[in-house]
Each structure stands twice: as C-alpha cells, then as structure tokens.
Amino acid sequence: MNKLLAICAATSLISFSAHVYAETDNTSPQLYIGASIGNAKNAYMKELSKLNNFSASNKEDTDTAFKIFIGVPTNSPYLDLRASFVHLGNYEGSFQLNDKAASVELSLNGIYLDALPKYPLFNNKAAVFVSAGIGYTIKDEKVKGSVFSYDLQDTGVGVTFKYGAGVSFDINANLGVMAEIENYHIAVEDHNQDIDLSLMKTSIASAGVYYRF
C-alpha cells in the first residue's frame, strides 16, 4: 500500500511539473530528468537508544540512497523546480534494556518538491545551487523482541522539510553530471506520538546524472 501511495504521489508531482513546463515559452531552457545515488545517514537508531535508555549492541545507521527526479526550468536563469522520488535508506538496530532485547528495522521512502535557486558559471555550462523543499516521507518500521509486550509493524506518512546544496556541470547540450548534499527533517506520526523532527533526520551525499530534452 505504501509503495502505491508513493507511486501515485510521484506521478502527481511529475504531472504538475510537466504542466508548469508546458506554460513556459519555447525559448525556455530544457526540461530534464535524472537519477543519483549516494550515502545516507539516519539519526533514528542513535536517538532511539537515548530516548528509551536502551543499550545498543548493534546499529546500522548508514545505507545507500537513491533519487529519481524531473527538473523544470523557469523563465528565470536563476531558478529551477524539481520533483523527486527518494529512497532514503534501510536501517536496523539491536537494543537491550536490562535482560530484555529488541530489534528495530526502518525503511524510508518519499516524494518531494524543491525550489532550486542557482548561479550559472562558465557561460551556463555549470552552476552552483541550493535547494529547499517540502514533501512526504513514508516510514516502515518493524519492532520485535521482549523489551515490549508486543511486536510492532507500523507504517506512517509525515511531512518532511528538506534543504541542501550542490553543483552541476553540462557535459554537452543534453547530458550533465551533479553532486549534492541534502538534509531531510521528517515528522512521522508514530503509533503513540509524533516523532520529533530531529529524531528522524536523514542526511544524504550523492552524485548523479541528468538528461535535457
């Protein structure tokens, strides 16, 4: 169900982006699509052990992340819009409390819409940019063990605020490469309470390619 929600939301974002692009004139820069991959680090396992006074015997708080995106140039050379689907990683940890133990597995996926103010360089062949956006993150969490009186499989959807910075370089008229650092602050509704924004923070450093039409 969560994958269906992500696909529907991503389709809606892409449709919106295409509509915005259709409203621009024919002299506007080209629509582009792309993909990137990189390393993600999530704070949940570390903060979870602090929150519940757990002793963590094993924490995997880094993983591979990837992003698929569509970029929509505006009539300004200093601003793009971008819609994206991002896999923010899978994480897991093992915790002890006295003589009891628990294992936690967490998977994060989301859809986002960004504004990308940019500054062109080298006759528009390169650019430095910052990003600021909002979207939704889907959290799949599984908790097993004797720390709690129950096993838990929980899915939550939460508003996410994100920001970042990066550089891009056009190899030719159609193909380009980019590198980017992003931070995602995720407010996901838990089964008992809202997760604090800082608790679910995920940082991603990535590199990717894009193609202009």
C-alpha positions in Angstrom: 0.0 0.0 0.0 2.8 2.4 0.9 4.5 1.8 -2.4 1.2 2.5 -4.3 0.9 5.8 -2.3 4.5 6.7 -3.3 3.9 6.0 -7.0 0.7 7.9 -7.1 2.2 10.9 -5.3 5.3 10.8 -7.6 3.0 10.7 -10.6 1.1 13.7 -9.4 4.3 15.7 -8.9 5.6 14.8 -12.3 2.3 15.8 -13.9 2.4 19.1 -12.0 6.0 19.7 -13.2 5.1 18.9 -16.8 2.2 21.4 -16.6 4.5 24.1 -15.3 6.9 23.4 -18.1 4.2 23.5 -20.7 3.3 27.0 -19.6 6.8 28.3 -20.4 7.7 29.6 -23.9 9.7 27.7 -26.4 12.9 29.7 -25.7 13.0 28.4 -22.1 15.8 26.0 -21.0 15.0 22.3 -21.5 13.1 20.0 -19.2 15.5 17.4 -17.7 15.3 14.1 -15.9 17.9 12.4 -13.8 19.0 10.0 -11.2 21.5 10.0 -8.4 22.9 7.6 -5.8 24.9 8.1 -2.6 25.4 7.5 1.1 22.6 8.2 3.6 22.9 8.6 7.4 19.9 8.4 9.7 19.7 9.6 13.3 16.8 7.4 14.4 18.7 4.4 15.8 21.1 6.6 17.8 18.3 8.8 19.2 16.0 5.8 19.9 18.6 4.4 22.3 18.9 7.7 24.1 15.1 8.2 24.3 14.4 4.8 25.8 17.7 4.3 27.8 18.5 1.3 25.7 21.9 -0.2 25.4 22.6 -0.5 21.6 24.6 -3.6 20.7 24.4 -3.0 17.0 23.3 0.0 15.0 23.3 0.3 11.2 22.6 4.0 10.7 24.1 4.4 7.2 22.8 2.9 3.9 22.7 3.5 0.2 20.2 6.1 -1.0 19.0 6.9 -4.5 16.8 9.6 -6.2 14.9 9.8 -9.4 13.9 13.3 -10.4 12.4 15.6 -13.0 13.7 19.2 -13.3 11.5 22.1 -14.6 13.3 25.3 -15.6 11.5 28.5 -15.1 11.8 31.7 -17.2 14.5 32.9 -14.8 18.0 31.5 -15.4 18.4 31.6 -11.6 15.6 29.2 -10.6 14.5 25.6 -11.3 11.8 23.5 -9.8 12.3 19.8 -9.1 10.1 16.9 -8.3 11.7 13.7 -7.0 11.2 10.2 -5.5 13.8 9.3 -3.0 14.7 6.1 -1.2 16.4 7.4 2.0 17.7 4.0 3.1 17.0 1.0 5.2 18.3 0.9 8.8 18.3 -1.5 11.7 19.5 -1.8 15.3 19.6 -4.2 18.2 18.9 -2.9 21.7 18.9 -4.2 25.3 17.2 -3.0 28.4 18.3 -4.9 31.5 17.8 -8.6 30.4 15.4 -7.8 27.6 16.2 -7.3 23.9 14.6 -5.8 20.8 15.4 -5.4 17.2 14.3 -2.5 15.1 14.1 -2.2 11.3 13.3 1.0 9.5 12.8 1.9 5.8 12.2 5.4 4.5 10.9 6.5 1.0 9.4 9.8 0.0 8.3 12.2 -2.7 9.4 15.9 -2.6 9.0 19.2 -4.5 12.0 21.6 -4.4 12.9 25.1 -5.4 16.5 25.3 -6.7 17.9 28.8 -6.8 21.1 28.6 -8.8 24.0 30.7 -10.0 25.3 29.9 -13.6 29.0 29.6 -14.2 31.3 29.2 -17.3 28.8 30.6 -19.8 25.9 28.5 -18.3 27.8 25.2 -18.6 27.9 24.8 -14.8 26.1 26.0 -11.8 26.1 26.1 -8.1 22.7 25.7 -6.4 20.9 25.5 -3.1 17.6 23.6 -2.6 14.7 24.0 -0.3 11.6 21.8 -0.4 8.7 20.0 1.2 7.2 16.6 0.7 6.0 13.4 2.3 8.1 10.5 3.7 6.7 7.0 4.2 8.2 5.2 7.2 8.0 1.4 7.5 9.1 0.2 11.0 9.3 -3.3 12.5 10.0 -3.9 16.1 10.5 -7.3 17.6 11.7 -8.6 20.9 10.9 -8.9 24.6 11.5 -5.2 25.5 7.9 -4.5 24.6 4.9 -6.7 25.4 4.1 -6.8 21.7 5.7 -6.9 18.2 5.1 -3.8 16.0 4.8 -3.3 12.3 4.0 0.4 11.8 3.6 2.5 8.6 3.5 6.3 8.9 3.4 9.2 6.5 4.8 12.5 7.6 5.5 16.0 6.3 9.2 16.5 5.5 11.2 19.7 5.2 14.5 19.5 3.3 17.4 21.7 2.2 20.7 21.2 0.5 23.3 22.5 -1.8 25.2 21.2 -4.9 27.0 21.7 -8.2 26.1 20.7 -11.7 28.1 20.6 -15.0 26.8 20.1 -18.5 29.0 17.6 -20.4 27.2 18.5 -23.7 23.9 20.1 -24.8 21.9 17.1 -23.3 23.9 15.3 -20.7 25.2 16.6 -17.4 26.5 15.5 -14.0 25.8 16.7 -10.5 26.8 16.3 -6.8 24.6 17.3 -3.9 24.3 17.2 -0.1 20.8 17.2 1.4 19.2 17.1 4.8 15.7 15.8 5.4 13.8 16.6 8.6 10.9 14.1 8.9 7.8 14.4 11.1 6.3 11.0 11.0 3.2 10.0 13.0 4.1 7.2 15.3 1.7 4.7 16.8 1.8 6.6 20.1 3.1 10.0 19.4 4.6 12.3 16.7 8.3 11.6 16.1 10.4 14.7 16.8 11.8 16.3 13.6 15.4 15.9 14.8 14.9 12.2 15.7 14.2 11.2 12.1 16.8 13.4 10.5 18.4 11.9 7.4 21.5 13.3 5.6 22.4 12.3 2.0 25.5 12.9 0.0 25.1 11.9 -3.6 26.3 12.1 -7.2 24.2 11.7 -10.4 23.5 12.4 -14.0 20.7 14.2 -15.8 19.4 14.4 -19.4 17.9 17.5 -21.0 15.3 17.1 -23.7 
